[in-house]
Amino acid sequence: MLQEVLAQNPTDAFARYGLAMEYANRGQTETSLVEFSKLLEANPDYTAGYQMAAQTLIKSAREDEARAMLQNGIACAQRTGNQHARSEMEAMLDELA
């Protein structure tokens, strides 16, 4: 269903995020990260995308990539005024240090 929505509107943030999460939940890490990348390219202020992409990277022991994603996500959260997401991502970043 999400793929049908994206076929008609490839930049639909909610559908792209849902599809990325579905792949992540199935353990399809690379496919999930491709979808997160498409999401953030089309919707650079979609804060949750950075956070969940970082979590996916952490689960795959890709800590350097996760750090970069978290730094980008923190910058996004600052831009959009999302203090809750910012504090969560800062805590995740601290755990990786």
DSSP file (Angstrom, degrees, kcal/mol; ACC not computed):
  #  RESIDUE AA STRUCTURE BP1 BP2  ACC     N-H-->O    O-->H-N    N-H-->O    O-->H-N    TCO  KAPPA ALPHA  PHI   PSI    X-CA   Y-CA   Z-CA
    1    1 A M     >        0   0    0      0, 0.0     4,-1.9     0, 0.0     5,-0.1   0.000 360.0 360.0 360.0 -44.0    0.0    0.0    0.0
    2    2 A L  H  >  +     0   0    0      1,-0.2     4,-2.4     2,-0.2     5,-0.2   0.885 360.0  53.7 -63.3 -37.4    2.8    2.4    0.9
    3    3 A Q  H  > S+     0   0    0      1,-0.2     4,-1.8     2,-0.2    -1,-0.2   0.851 105.9  53.6 -66.1 -32.8    4.5    1.7   -2.4
    4    4 A E  H  > S+     0   0    0      2,-0.2     4,-1.3     1,-0.2    -1,-0.2   0.917 108.9  48.5 -65.9 -42.7    1.3    2.5   -4.3
    5    5 A V  H  X S+     0   0    0     -4,-1.9     4,-2.2     1,-0.2     3,-0.4   0.925 112.7  48.6 -60.7 -44.5    1.1    5.9   -2.5
    6    6 A L  H  < S+     0   0    0     -4,-2.4    -1,-0.2     1,-0.2    -2,-0.2   0.797 103.0  61.2 -69.3 -28.0    4.8    6.5   -3.4
    7    7 A A  H  < S+     0   0    0     -4,-1.8    -1,-0.2     1,-0.2    -2,-0.2   0.867 114.2  36.2 -63.8 -34.5    4.2    5.5   -7.0
    8    8 A Q  H  < S+     0   0    0     -4,-1.3    -2,-0.2    -3,-0.4    -1,-0.2   0.781 137.3  18.6 -87.3 -29.4    1.7    8.4   -7.3
    9    9 A N    ><  -     0   0    0     -4,-2.2     3,-2.1    -5,-0.2    -1,-0.2  -0.693  64.2-176.5-144.4  86.0    3.6   10.8   -5.0
   10   10 A P  T 3  S+     0   0    0      0, 0.0    -4,-0.1     0, 0.0    32,-0.1   0.665  84.1  55.1 -61.2 -17.3    7.3    9.9   -4.6
   11   11 A T  T 3   +     0   0    0     31,-0.1     2,-0.7    -5,-0.0     3,-0.1   0.317  69.1 132.3 -99.8   9.5    7.9   12.7   -2.1
   12   12 A D    <>  -     0   0    0     -3,-2.1     4,-2.4     1,-0.2     5,-0.2  -0.479  42.7-161.6 -63.3 107.7    5.1   11.7    0.3
   13   13 A A  H  > S+     0   0    0     -2,-0.7     4,-2.7     1,-0.2     5,-0.2   0.897  83.5  50.4 -63.3 -43.9    7.1   12.0    3.6
   14   14 A F  H  > S+     0   0    0      1,-0.2     4,-2.4     2,-0.2    -1,-0.2   0.922 114.1  43.9 -63.5 -44.7    4.7    9.9    5.7
   15   15 A A  H  > S+     0   0    0      2,-0.2     4,-2.4     1,-0.2    -1,-0.2   0.905 114.6  49.3 -67.4 -41.5    4.6    7.0    3.2
   16   16 A R  H  X S+     0   0    0     -4,-2.4     4,-2.4     2,-0.2    -2,-0.2   0.915 112.7  47.9 -65.0 -42.2    8.4    7.1    2.6
   17   17 A Y  H  X S+     0   0    0     -4,-2.7     4,-2.5    -5,-0.2    -2,-0.2   0.925 111.8  50.2 -63.2 -44.9    9.0    7.1    6.4
   18   18 A G  H  X S+     0   0    0     -4,-2.4     4,-2.2    -5,-0.2    -2,-0.2   0.891 111.1  48.5 -60.9 -40.5    6.6    4.2    6.9
   19   19 A L  H  X S+     0   0    0     -4,-2.4     4,-2.3     2,-0.2    -1,-0.2   0.914 111.0  50.2 -67.3 -42.9    8.2    2.2    4.1
   20   20 A A  H  X S+     0   0    0     -4,-2.4     4,-2.3     1,-0.2    -2,-0.2   0.910 112.1  48.3 -60.5 -42.4   11.7    2.8    5.5
   21   21 A M  H  X S+     0   0    0     -4,-2.5     4,-2.8     2,-0.2    -1,-0.2   0.885 108.5  53.9 -66.4 -38.7   10.5    1.7    9.0
   22   22 A E  H  X S+     0   0    0     -4,-2.2     4,-1.4     2,-0.2    -2,-0.2   0.932 110.6  46.0 -61.7 -46.1    8.8   -1.4    7.6
   23   23 A Y  H  <>S+     0   0    0     -4,-2.3     5,-2.6     1,-0.2     4,-0.4   0.910 112.5  51.1 -62.8 -41.2   12.1   -2.5    5.9
   24   24 A A  H ><5S+     0   0    0     -4,-2.3     3,-1.4     1,-0.2    -2,-0.2   0.920 108.8  51.1 -61.7 -43.7   14.0   -1.7    9.1
   25   25 A N  H 3<5S+     0   0    0     -4,-2.8    -1,-0.2     1,-0.3    -2,-0.2   0.776 108.6  52.2 -65.4 -26.5   11.6   -3.8   11.2
   26   26 A R  T 3<5S-     0   0    0     -4,-1.4    -1,-0.3    -5,-0.2    -2,-0.2   0.464 119.0-111.3 -86.7  -2.2   12.1   -6.7    8.8
   27   27 A G  T < 5S+     0   0    0     -3,-1.4     2,-1.6    -4,-0.4     3,-0.2   0.620  75.3 136.8  82.0  12.2   15.8   -6.5    9.1
   28   28 A Q     >< +     0   0    0     -5,-2.6     4,-2.5     1,-0.2     5,-0.2  -0.583  24.4 168.2 -91.4  73.6   16.3   -5.2    5.6
   29   29 A T  H  >  +     0   0    0     -2,-1.6     4,-2.8     1,-0.2     5,-0.2   0.901  67.3  47.2 -59.6 -51.2   18.8   -2.6    6.6
   30   30 A E  H  > S+     0   0    0      1,-0.2     4,-2.0     2,-0.2    -1,-0.2   0.921 114.8  46.5 -61.5 -44.2   20.2   -1.5    3.3
   31   31 A T  H  > S+     0   0    0      1,-0.2     4,-2.0     2,-0.2    -1,-0.2   0.902 112.5  51.8 -64.3 -40.0   16.8   -1.1    1.7
   32   32 A S  H  X S+     0   0    0     -4,-2.5     4,-2.5     1,-0.2    -2,-0.2   0.930 109.2  49.2 -60.5 -46.3   15.6    0.7    4.8
   33   33 A L  H  X S+     0   0    0     -4,-2.8     4,-2.3     1,-0.2    -1,-0.2   0.840 107.5  54.8 -66.2 -33.0   18.6    3.1    4.6
   34   34 A V  H  X S+     0   0    0     -4,-2.0     4,-2.3    -5,-0.2    -1,-0.2   0.927 110.3  46.8 -62.8 -43.9   17.9    3.8    0.9
   35   35 A E  H  X S+     0   0    0     -4,-2.0     4,-2.5     2,-0.2    -2,-0.2   0.897 111.0  50.7 -67.0 -40.1   14.3    4.7    1.8
   36   36 A F  H  X S+     0   0    0     -4,-2.5     4,-2.7     2,-0.2     5,-0.2   0.911 109.8  52.0 -61.3 -40.8   15.5    7.0    4.6
   37   37 A S  H  X S+     0   0    0     -4,-2.3     4,-2.1     2,-0.2    -2,-0.2   0.923 110.4  47.0 -61.3 -45.1   17.9    8.6    2.2
   38   38 A K  H  X S+     0   0    0     -4,-2.3     4,-2.0     2,-0.2     5,-0.2   0.906 112.3  51.9 -62.0 -41.7   15.1    9.3   -0.3
   39   39 A L  H  X S+     0   0    0     -4,-2.5     4,-2.4     1,-0.2    -2,-0.2   0.947 113.1  42.4 -58.1 -51.3   13.0   10.6    2.5
   40   40 A L  H  < S+     0   0    0     -4,-2.7    -1,-0.2     1,-0.2    -2,-0.2   0.784 110.7  56.1 -73.9 -27.0   15.6   13.1    3.8
   41   41 A E  H  < S+     0   0    0     -4,-2.1    -1,-0.2    -5,-0.2    -2,-0.2   0.924 118.4  33.5 -66.6 -43.2   16.6   14.2    0.3
   42   42 A A  H  < S+     0   0    0     -4,-2.0    -2,-0.2     1,-0.2    -1,-0.2   0.758 133.8  29.5 -82.2 -26.1   13.0   15.2   -0.5
   43   43 A N    ><  +     0   0    0     -4,-2.4     3,-2.0    -5,-0.2    -1,-0.2  -0.618  64.9 172.3-136.0  73.0   12.1   16.3    3.0
   44   44 A P  T 3  S+     0   0    0      0, 0.0    -4,-0.1     0, 0.0    -1,-0.1   0.624  78.6  57.1 -64.6 -11.9   15.2   17.6    4.8
   45   45 A D  T 3  S+     0   0    0      1,-0.1     2,-1.6    34,-0.1     3,-0.1   0.192  70.0 114.8-102.1  16.7   13.2   18.8    7.8
   46   46 A Y    X>  -     0   0    0     -3,-2.0     3,-1.5     1,-0.2     4,-0.8  -0.652  46.2-175.3 -87.2  84.1   11.6   15.4    8.6
   47   47 A T  H >> S+     0   0    0     -2,-1.6     4,-1.6     1,-0.3     3,-0.8   0.831  73.9  59.2 -54.3 -43.6   13.4   15.1   11.9
   48   48 A A  H 3> S+     0   0    0      1,-0.2     4,-2.6     2,-0.2     5,-0.3   0.801  96.9  64.1 -60.5 -28.4   12.2   11.6   12.8
   49   49 A G  H <> S+     0   0    0     -3,-1.5     4,-2.0     1,-0.2    -1,-0.2   0.898 103.2  46.5 -61.9 -40.9   13.8   10.3    9.6
   50   50 A Y  H <X S+     0   0    0     -4,-0.8     4,-2.5    -3,-0.8    -1,-0.2   0.931 113.3  49.3 -65.4 -45.1   17.3   11.2   10.9
   51   51 A Q  H  X S+     0   0    0     -4,-1.6     4,-2.0     1,-0.2    -2,-0.2   0.923 115.2  41.7 -63.1 -45.9   16.6    9.7   14.3
   52   52 A M  H  X S+     0   0    0     -4,-2.6     4,-2.2     2,-0.2    -1,-0.2   0.846 112.9  53.4 -74.7 -32.8   15.3    6.4   13.0
   53   53 A A  H  X S+     0   0    0     -4,-2.0     4,-2.3    -5,-0.3    -1,-0.2   0.915 109.5  50.3 -64.0 -41.2   18.0    6.1   10.3
   54   54 A A  H  X S+     0   0    0     -4,-2.5     4,-2.7     2,-0.2    -2,-0.2   0.916 109.3  50.5 -62.5 -42.9   20.6    6.6   13.0
   55   55 A Q  H  X S+     0   0    0     -4,-2.0     4,-2.3     1,-0.2    -1,-0.2   0.904 109.7  51.1 -61.7 -40.1   19.0    3.9   15.1
   56   56 A T  H  X S+     0   0    0     -4,-2.2     4,-0.9     1,-0.2    -1,-0.2   0.907 111.2  48.1 -62.8 -42.1   19.0    1.6   12.1
   57   57 A L  H  <>S+     0   0    0     -4,-2.3     5,-2.7     1,-0.2     3,-0.5   0.898 109.8  52.2 -65.2 -41.0   22.7    2.4   11.6
   58   58 A I  H ><5S+     0   0    0     -4,-2.7     3,-2.0     1,-0.2    -2,-0.2   0.918 105.9  53.8 -61.9 -43.5   23.5    1.8   15.2
   59   59 A K  H 3<5S+     0   0    0     -4,-2.3    -1,-0.2     1,-0.3    -2,-0.2   0.759 108.8  50.8 -62.2 -23.6   21.8   -1.7   15.1
   60   60 A S  T 3<5S-     0   0    0     -4,-0.9    -1,-0.3    -3,-0.5    -2,-0.2   0.241 117.1-114.6 -97.7  12.2   24.1   -2.5   12.2
   61   61 A A  T < 5S+     0   0    0     -3,-2.0     2,-0.7     1,-0.2    -3,-0.2   0.825  74.0 136.3  58.9  34.0   27.2   -1.4   14.1
   62   62 A R     >< +     0   0    0     -5,-2.7     4,-2.2     1,-0.2    -1,-0.2  -0.590  18.9 159.0-106.9  66.9   27.8    1.5   11.6
   63   63 A E  H  >  +     0   0    0     -2,-0.7     4,-2.6     1,-0.2    -1,-0.2   0.834  65.3  54.3 -67.5 -37.3   28.6    4.0   14.3
   64   64 A D  H  > S+     0   0    0      2,-0.2     4,-1.9     1,-0.2    -1,-0.2   0.930 112.6  44.6 -63.2 -43.4   30.5    6.5   12.2
   65   65 A E  H  > S+     0   0    0      1,-0.2     4,-2.4     2,-0.2    -2,-0.2   0.883 112.1  53.4 -66.3 -37.8   27.5    6.8    9.9
   66   66 A A  H  X S+     0   0    0     -4,-2.2     4,-2.8     2,-0.2    -2,-0.2   0.905 106.4  52.6 -63.4 -41.6   25.1    7.0   12.8
   67   67 A R  H  X S+     0   0    0     -4,-2.6     4,-2.6     2,-0.2    -2,-0.2   0.939 110.6  47.1 -58.8 -47.5   27.1    9.9   14.3
   68   68 A A  H  X S+     0   0    0     -4,-1.9     4,-2.2     1,-0.2    -1,-0.2   0.911 112.5  49.6 -61.6 -42.5   26.9   11.8   11.1
   69   69 A M  H  X S+     0   0    0     -4,-2.4     4,-2.5     1,-0.2    -1,-0.2   0.912 111.3  49.3 -63.5 -42.1   23.2   11.1   10.8
   70   70 A L  H  X S+     0   0    0     -4,-2.8     4,-2.8     2,-0.2    -2,-0.2   0.898 109.1  51.9 -65.1 -40.2   22.6   12.2   14.4
   71   71 A Q  H  X S+     0   0    0     -4,-2.6     4,-1.9     2,-0.2    -1,-0.2   0.915 112.3  45.9 -62.6 -41.8   24.6   15.4   13.8
   72   72 A N  H  X S+     0   0    0     -4,-2.2     4,-2.2     2,-0.2    -2,-0.2   0.889 113.1  51.0 -65.6 -39.0   22.4   16.2   10.8
   73   73 A G  H  X S+     0   0    0     -4,-2.5     4,-2.8     2,-0.2    -2,-0.2   0.884 107.8  51.4 -66.7 -39.1   19.3   15.3   12.7
   74   74 A I  H  X S+     0   0    0     -4,-2.8     4,-2.2     2,-0.2    -1,-0.2   0.914 110.0  49.9 -63.6 -42.3   20.2   17.6   15.6
   75   75 A A  H  X S+     0   0    0     -4,-1.9     4,-2.2    -5,-0.2    -2,-0.2   0.906 111.7  49.1 -61.7 -41.2   20.8   20.4   13.2
   76   76 A C  H  X S+     0   0    0     -4,-2.2     4,-2.4     2,-0.2    -2,-0.2   0.929 109.4  51.2 -62.4 -46.1   17.3   19.6   11.7
   77   77 A A  H  X>S+     0   0    0     -4,-2.8     5,-2.0     1,-0.2     4,-0.9   0.869 110.0  50.2 -62.0 -36.5   15.7   19.6   15.1
   78   78 A Q  H  <5S+     0   0    0     -4,-2.2     3,-0.4     3,-0.2    -1,-0.2   0.925 110.9  49.4 -65.3 -43.9   17.3   23.0   15.9
   79   79 A R  H  <5S+     0   0    0     -4,-2.2    -2,-0.2     1,-0.2    -1,-0.2   0.887 118.4  38.7 -60.6 -40.2   15.9   24.4   12.5
   80   80 A T  H  <5S-     0   0    0     -4,-2.4    -1,-0.2    -5,-0.1    -2,-0.2   0.482 109.1-118.8 -94.8  -3.2   12.4   23.1   13.2
   81   81 A G  T  <5 +     0   0    0     -4,-0.9     2,-1.3    -3,-0.4    -3,-0.2   0.757  59.7 150.0  74.2  24.7   12.3   23.8   16.9
   82   82 A N     >< +     0   0    0     -5,-2.0     4,-2.1    -6,-0.2    -1,-0.2  -0.676  12.8 169.5 -92.9  84.7   11.8   20.2   17.9
   83   83 A Q  H  > S+     0   0    0     -2,-1.3     4,-2.6     1,-0.2     5,-0.2   0.835  71.8  57.0 -67.7 -34.0   13.5   20.2   21.3
   84   84 A H  H  > S+     0   0    0      2,-0.2     4,-2.1     1,-0.2    -1,-0.2   0.957 111.0  42.0 -62.8 -50.6   12.3   16.7   22.3
   85   85 A A  H  > S+     0   0    0      1,-0.2     4,-2.6     2,-0.2     5,-0.2   0.892 112.9  55.6 -63.5 -38.9   13.9   15.0   19.2
   86   86 A R  H  X S+     0   0    0     -4,-2.1     4,-2.5     1,-0.2    -2,-0.2   0.941 108.9  45.7 -59.4 -47.7   17.0   17.2   19.6
   87   87 A S  H  X S+     0   0    0     -4,-2.6     4,-2.0     1,-0.2    -1,-0.2   0.884 112.6  51.2 -65.9 -37.5   17.5   16.0   23.2
   88   88 A E  H  X S+     0   0    0     -4,-2.1     4,-2.1     2,-0.2    -1,-0.2   0.918 112.7  45.3 -64.0 -43.0   16.9   12.3   22.3
   89   89 A M  H  X S+     0   0    0     -4,-2.6     4,-2.6     2,-0.2    -2,-0.2   0.868 110.3  54.0 -71.2 -35.2   19.4   12.5   19.4
   90   90 A E  H  X S+     0   0    0     -4,-2.5     4,-2.3    -5,-0.2    -1,-0.2   0.905 109.2  49.3 -62.8 -39.6   22.0   14.3   21.6
   91   91 A A  H  X S+     0   0    0     -4,-2.0     4,-1.8     2,-0.2    -2,-0.2   0.899 110.9  49.5 -65.6 -40.2   21.6   11.5   24.2
   92   92 A M  H  X S+     0   0    0     -4,-2.1     4,-1.1     1,-0.2    -2,-0.2   0.911 110.9  50.0 -63.2 -41.5   22.1    8.9   21.4
   93   93 A L  H  X S+     0   0    0     -4,-2.6     4,-0.8     1,-0.2     3,-0.4   0.898 108.1  52.8 -64.2 -40.7   25.2   10.7   20.2
   94   94 A D  H >< S+     0   0    0     -4,-2.3     3,-0.6     1,-0.2    -1,-0.2   0.872 105.2  55.3 -61.4 -37.6   26.6   10.8   23.7
   95   95 A E  H 3< S+     0   0    0     -4,-1.8    -1,-0.2     1,-0.2    -2,-0.2   0.785 106.3  51.8 -67.0 -26.7   26.1    7.0   24.0
   96   96 A L  H 3<        0   0    0     -4,-1.1    -1,-0.2    -3,-0.4    -2,-0.2   0.667 360.0 360.0 -81.9 -16.9   28.2    6.5   20.9
   97   97 A A    <<        0   0    0     -4,-0.8    -1,-0.2    -3,-0.6    -2,-0.1   0.497 360.0 360.0 -67.6 360.0   31.1    8.7   22.1
